[in-house]
C-alpha cells in the first residue's frame, strides 16, 4: 500500500483474494444483472464462428463442384445471425453500463462515508489532491473500466473458443499449429501486471498532485495574486505534468510492444497454416472448403488477439485500482468508539485534564503533564507563546486526537469511555478560521441543530449579533453566502459560526482565537457575540488579546507544551517576572504606544 495513504491511520495488508472479497458487497446486489450481461457476451462471441463455418459448404458446392444448386440459405443465415449478434451486443452494452454505473456510485458513496469518519490525523498526512484521486478517480477506473473490459474479454474468449472449434472441425493438423502459435503469443502477457504496477502507483501520486495544484490555485488565488506567484505556481504544475508525461511514456514502453508482437506472431501462424494447408489440399487430406473456412476462422481469431494487448493493460489498471480501493476500505481510523462506550448526557459537573501527554509523533511530545480542572460554568483561558501547544490542548477534548498518556475526564470518566457522537454533540467549537459550507445562512446554522425552527435560527443570529445584517437582505436567512462564505466579511463569517454554535446549544464551548484575525471594530461586535455564547457554559478560550480574558476563572499559561503558570488575572499579575505578567505588560505598552 502507498505509504502516503497509511500515515496517520492504521491499515491492514491484504492478500489477492481479500481485495476482491472487500468489493463483493458492492457486486452482490447486482449479481444477477451482471451475470446476465456477461452471458449475453457469450453468444455475441460464439456467433463469430458462423461466417467461417458457413464458408466450407459454400466453397465446396459452388466454387469447387460448380453446381447450380447453390445453398441460398447461407447468405441469409449469415445476415440473420449478424442481426441477432447486433441486438445482443446492444443489450450487453446497456446492461454492462447499467451495472457498472450502479456499482461505481455505490462504491463512491461508501468511500465518501469512509472519508467523513476518518480522524483528523489522516487529513494531516494526505493532501487534498491525493484524497480526491484515491476516493473518486480510482473508483471510475476500477468499476467502469473493469466492467467494460470483462464484457469485451468474455465476448472474445467465447469468440475464440467457437473459432477454435471451427479450426479443429476443418483440420486438426492445422489447428495444432494455430493454437501453439496463439499460446506462444499470449504467454508474455503474464508479465504485464508486474511491469506496470509501479508506474501506475507513481502516476496516481502525480495525478493527485495535479489536483492539489488546482485546489491551491482556487483557494489561494488572492495570495498568488498578491505575491505575484503565478509563474512559480505554473512551474510547479508544469514540473508535475512533465513527470506525468515521462510516466506515460514509460507505460507505453512497457505495454506498446504487445500489439506489434502479437501482429508478428499472428503472421507467423497464418504463414505456417497456408504453407502446411497447401500440402494437405494437394494430398487430399482436406478440401478447399475446409481450407478457406479454416483461414477465415484463423484470421477472425487472430485479429482481436492482435489488439488484445491494449485491453489487457486496461484490465490490469482496473485490477490495481480495485486493490487500492480495498486498501482504503480496510483503513482503520485511530479515533474510534471503544466497545460498550456510553452516552454522554448534556449536563456535566467538571472537565479535568489528568497528567496528559501528547505528541503527533510519539517520539516528540507537544504537551507534557498537563493538569487542570474546569468546573461547570467556568471559563478557562489558555495563553502562551506561539507553537506552545494551546490549540493542541483543546483539540484533545473533542477527541480530534487521543492522548498518549494520562486522561481527559468529564465527570470523572475518561472521554474515551463515551461515544464519539455524544461527546462531540456536547462540545461546540468556534475556530479562528471557521469553515462555512456553500449554501445559505439557514443551511449553515442548521448544521448545529438540523431540526431548528426559523425562530430558533433568528434567535441564534440575534445572540450572535448578526440578525440585523441578515434582515437587511431580501432573502433573509435564505441568503446565499458563497463557497466557504466568500460573500461575507471576516467578522460576519465568525458571527455566523458563533450562531451555529448557539443553535447547537452545547454545554461545553471551545473558542480557538476566535477574534485574533479581526480588526478592532469587528472584534468588538464578535466579542459581544462570544460573551453571549459563553453564558452558563463551560468555556475554553485560547486568546491572543489578553484584554478579552481578564474575567476568566482560571488562566493557564502554556509555554513549550507545559503549564508554567495557573491562576486568575489578578493572581498572575502579582507574580514577579511571571510569564503572564510579561505578556500582559508587553501588550499594554504596545496598546499605550
Buried (B, 14 or more C-beta within 10 A) or exposed (E): BBEBBBEBBEBEEBEEEEBBEBBEEBBEEBEEBBEBBBBBBBBBBBBBBBBBBBBBBBBBBBEEEEEEEBBEEBEEBBEEBEEBBEEBBEBBBEBBBBBBEBBBEBBBEBBEEBBEEBBBBBEEBBBBBBBBBBBBBBBBBBBBBBBBBBBBBBBBEBBBBBBBBBBBBBBEBBBEBBBEBBEEBBEBBEEBBEBBBEBBBBBBBBBBBBBBBEBBBEEBEEEBEEEEBEEEBEEBBEEBBEBBEEBEEBBEEBBBEBBEBBBEBBEBBBEBBEEBBEEBBEEEEBBBBBBBBBBBBBBBBBEBBBBBBEBBBBBBBBBBBBBBBBBBBBBEBBBBBEEEBEEBEEEBEBBBBBEBBBBBEEEEBBBBBBEBEBBBBBBBBBBBEEEBBBBBBBBBBBBBBBBBEBBBBBBEEBBBBBBBEBBBBBBBBBBBBBEBEEBBBBBBBBBBBEEBEEEBBBBBBBBBBBBEBBEEEEEBBBBEBEEBBEEBEBBBBBBBBBBBBBBBBBBBBBBBBBBBBBEEEBBEBBBBBBEBBBEEBBBBBBBBBBEBBEEBBBBBBBBBBBBBBBBBBEBBBEBEEBBBBEBBEEBEEEEEE
